[in-house]
Amino acid sequence: MRLFISSDIEGVTGIVNWNEADLDEGGFWYNYFRNQMTQEVSAACEGAREGGADYVIVKDAHDSGRNIVPTELPEGIFIHRGWGGDPFAMVEGLNDGFDALAFIGYHSASYGDGNPLAHTMSSLVDEIIINGSRASEFTINSYTAAMLGIPVIFLSGDAALCESAKEFVPGITTVATNIGKGAGATSLHPSEAVRLIREGTRSAMEKIGKDCLIELPAHFKTIIKYKGHQRAYKNSFYPGVKKIDEKTLEFESDDFYELLRLYHFVL
């Protein structure tokens, strides 16, 4: 069994401020949360192997892709750091040879109030909508998995994202690390979160089913609302894009990969 893990940091246990997620800012709190991110990913790797995975690769998918401390992961685990430039982005390296996809440290979508660090792909974007529903990074990457026929089995992150994920993927196993409110959050004890992630990933690997596989829509319409009109104007020249107001673009395709290509160049 082959498992792909995509990991972010804005949904790890206890995080509430942008400087806590900033490698260049450094300092005590960034180092603390990169360590927590590493521990949560390591727990997921251990749980996955206990649940039957014999190959696990982790994509460090936050910011520069240089956050997880590789020496703190279990031996035999592969890690992909940095960015190759593929439109798959946060699941770069995912292919139809994998049996499942899991997410660690994910967060609510831009415009949502479930996480003080809620955003989708870019700080320049106010909102991304796919087929009438607000899209998170989890949504986008889960659709990528669906395009390849790969079940989405596990998610850890803020409680609001976990709740929406259960509606999107009925069979998913989740661990809610934080409950966001305004600029703050209430979180689990970090060690408890690590334990629950290990247990949850093990359970998810043992019970992979059809209810973890998303049905890919036949057609996609995406709307991107920017925070500034300048960015919308510039990106309106992408082939096939319609500019529907000063800050908003629209794009349609039957092929989800074309949405990934769009996001790759305009976010």
N, C-alpha and C positions, 0 to 999 in steps of 0.2 A: 504494500500500500504506500502510495506516494502523496505526501501532504505539502502544500505550499502555504506559508504563513506570511501575511503582509502586516507590518507593524508600524503604527504611528505613535505619537507621544501625547497628543492633547486629550487623550482619553485614559491615560494611565492614572493610577490611584493617587488622588490628592492634588493634582495639578490645577492651578487656577489663574496663572498670569503668563503673559506672552514671554517675559524674560526667562521664565522657568523652562521654556522650550527652545531657547536660542543658544546655539553652539558658540557663536561669535561673542555673545555677551558673557558666556562662561559663568564663573562664580559658583558659590556653594549650591544654590538651588537648581541650576541646570545640571550640575554633576549629580546631585541627588536624584533628579528625575530621569536622567539617562540611565542611572543605575537601577531605578525602579522599572523602567521600560525593559532593561536587559533581564531583570529577574522575572518579569511577567512573560517575556518571550521564552526564556529558558524553561519556565514552568510548563508553557504550552508545548514545547518540544518534548519534554519528559513525559507529559501526559499522552501526547500523540504516540510516542513509541510504546508506552504501556498499553495503549489501545489498539496496537497492531501496525503502526506505521514503521516501515523499514527504510524510508528515505524522506528526510525533511529538509526543506530549504526555506530560509527566512529572507524576506526582502525588507531591509531597513528603508522605510518609505516616508520618513519625516525629513523635511527641509533638504539638507545637503546629502542625506542618506548615509551619514557618518555619526551615528548616535549610539547604537548598541555596542557594548564592549565584547568583542568576539571571544576572548579567553574565558568569559563567564558563561558561555553556552556549553551544553554537553558536547563531548567529543562525538564525532560522526555527523554533526549537523553542519549543513552548508549555509553560508550567508552571502547575500548579494548586497554590496555597499555601493553608494554613489548612484549616478544616473547614466544609463547608456544612451538615452535619447529616444527610446521606443514609445509610441503612443499608448502602450499598456501602462506606462507610468508606475503607479504604486503596486502593480502586479507584474512588473517587467520580468520576463522569464517564464511566466505561466504558459503552459501549453496543454494540449489534450491528452498528454501522457500522465497527468496528475489525476488522482482519485478524489481529491477534496481540497477546499480552500478554507482557511481560517483567518480571522482578523484579530489583532491585539492592539489595544490602546487607541481605538477609533473614537470619533466624536460626532456630535450633532451637526446637521447641515447649516450652512450660512443662513441667516435670518431666523434661525431657531433660538429658543431660550433655554435649551437643556444643558448648555455648557458655556461657561464664560469665554471659552476659546472657540466657539462654534464658527465654522467657515466651510467652504467647499472649494478645494483646489487652490484658490488664490485669494489674497486679501483685497484684491481689486474688484472682486465680484460680490454683488449684493445677494444674488440668488441664481441658482440653476434649476430649471424645471424640465422634467422629462415626462412627456405624455400627460401633462396636467398635474403632476405631483412634484413637490419639492425634492430635489435629489441631493443626497449626501455623497461623500466619497465612498462610503459603503455601498450605496445604490449603484454608482457607476461601476465599481469594481465587481460587484455581484452580477451585473449584466454582462460584463466581460467574461466571467466564469460561465454564465448561461450560454454565451455564444460558442464556448468550447465544450459544452455539455458536462461541466464540472459542478458537483454539489457544493453548496456553501454551508458549512457545518457548525462553525463556532464564531462567536464575537464577544470580545470584552471591550468595555467603554462606558460612557455615561448612560444613565438609566433611560433617558429620553430616546437615545439612539437604539438601545436594546429593545424598547417597546415597539418602535417602528419597524425594527428588523424582524420581529416575530410576525408582524402582519405581512411583511414582504416575503419572508422565507419561513413558512409554518413549522418546519422541522428543525430550525436552528436552535442550538444551545447557546445561552448567553450568560455573561457575568457582568452585572452592573457595578462598576467600581466607584462612581461618583453620582450624586444627585445635584445638578447645577441649579443655582438660583441667583439671578442677577450676576454680579461680579464674583460670586463665591460658590462654593460647593461643599457638600457633606460627603465624606468618603469612608469606605471600609478601612480597617487597619491594613497597612500594606502587606503584612505577612499573611493575613487572612485572604486578601485578594489573590496573592500568589498561589495559595493552596487551592482556592476555588477554581482558578484558571487551570491548574494542573488536573484537578478532578473533572472539570467540565470538558476539557479537550479530550481526555481519555474516554469519557462517556460518549462524546460526539463521534469519535473515531469508531467506537464499537457499534454504533447504531445508524450509520449512514443509510439514508433511505430516499425514496423518490420525493418525499416532502421537503427535501433539502435542495432540490433542483428546480430552479426558476424557469418558467416557460417564457421564452423570448417573444416579445410582441412582433407582429408582422411589419409594423411601421413605427417610426420614431419621429416625434417632434420635440425639439429642445428649444428652450428660451433661456437666454443669458442676460441677466440684468446687472449692469456694471454700476459701480459707485460714482463713476465720473463719465461725462459725455464724451470726453476726448478718446478714451479707450474704445467706446462703442463705435465711434466714427472710424477710427483706424482699422478695427477688426471687421467692419462691415464690408470690406473689400475681399474678404475670404470667399472663394467660389461657392455659390449657392446660398449665401447668407442674405437674409432680408433684415433691414433696419426698420423696426416697427415704432420706435419713438427715440427720443434723444439719447437714452441710456440702454436701450434694449435691442437685442438681436434675436432672430428666429432662424432655425435651420431644420430641414426635414430629410429623412432618408429611410429606406427599407433595411439598410445595412448598419448595424450598431457600430461596426468598426469605423464608419464614416463620422459618427459622433466623436469617437475617440480621437480621430485625426483632427477634427475641428477643435476639440478641447486642447489638443497638443499645441496648436498654433495660436489660439486666441485667449487662453487663460493665463 
